Amino acid sequence: MMAMNEVFVRRDVIDPNKLRELCAPSNLAGFSQASSHVGAICVTGASLWLLRSTIWAVPLFVVHGILLNFLYAGQHELSHWTVFRTAWLNEWLGRVFGFVVFYPRTFDQIQHIAHHRFTQNWARDGELNREGFTRVSFLLWMSGVTYWYTRWLRILRFSLGRVTEPYLPPSRHRELIREARVHLAGYLCVAMLSIALRSWAAVLLWLAPLLALKAVHQLQNTIEHLGLPHQDNVLINTRSTRTNPVMRWLAWQTQYHTAHHAFPGVPFHRLRQLHHEIFIKRGAPPPSMTYAGFFSAALRAFSGGRQERDYSDDSTWIADPPHA
């Protein structure tokens, strides 16, 4: 089990008894969130299939694709072992979600714990281990093109026995290779079954909407850290998101991201309370932006040929205008 109960801020920002209360997972809360998300996917998927030859297929395709992509928000929480009190439910639902979104669970867990321990330390942060963005590479990433390319390539590379990421310990390589091979075999089975049945269901209800609507989920993926200082302080290197209740449900409350990084052992359904305790009560709100504000500020930051490497690692270079 991952060491996701680590603390990444001073412990005096919250009363220890309150923190223990907030850290308690709940099967009821987990089932409520998971069933509502999966249930919504079933409803949009069935409707899309039944109405695939009508104009209604277009909005259904969009909503279905967004719901599918945000399953990663659920996988993220399941990787923290905090969605359900019953441990095996976190394990196996996380594996199902990971298969659907092409993000194997064991790899996600190892990469994600490195992300929490070394946030914004690019040599050691598994999720931010990349080349600095240019305007073009940023837009390709936001569109999902380079996202899907790197994810599929990694599964294939691991399946061939090649694990090169520095943040993945050699002792786990065999496990990661086996996991990638299981995923690849599963995807091949889906492909062969679709060909045998001459069915486009997997494409229409899974692959096409997942690929086409990745851009919406990329806003959440990218707003959390881009343009913030590369310093060992989660209170300034992690951004929260100002948004509406529907989006918070869709992202499993991930928008309270600074609070999550401070105390990753707190379950998703308690993050709003945690945010209130450690930020609002203390009158010290974390870095935050709206999705639209973030995207427009990022485009401005990359205008005039500027690249990520042109900004100091110790600076905040994506933020709301001073009057916002």
URGIGI-V951446 format. One record per helix or strand of 2 or more residues. SS is the DSSP state (H for helix, E for strand). FROM is the first residue (numbers start at 1). LEN is the number of residues. Records with the same first field share a line. If there is no record, write none. Layout:
# URGIGI-V951446
SS: FROM-LEN  FROM-LEN
This chain:
# URGIGI-V951446
H: 11-3  16-7  27-24  56-14  71-9  87-14  105-13  135-9  145-15  170-28  201-12  214-10  234-4  245-6  257-6  268-13  291-11  303-3  308-3
E: 240-2  288-2
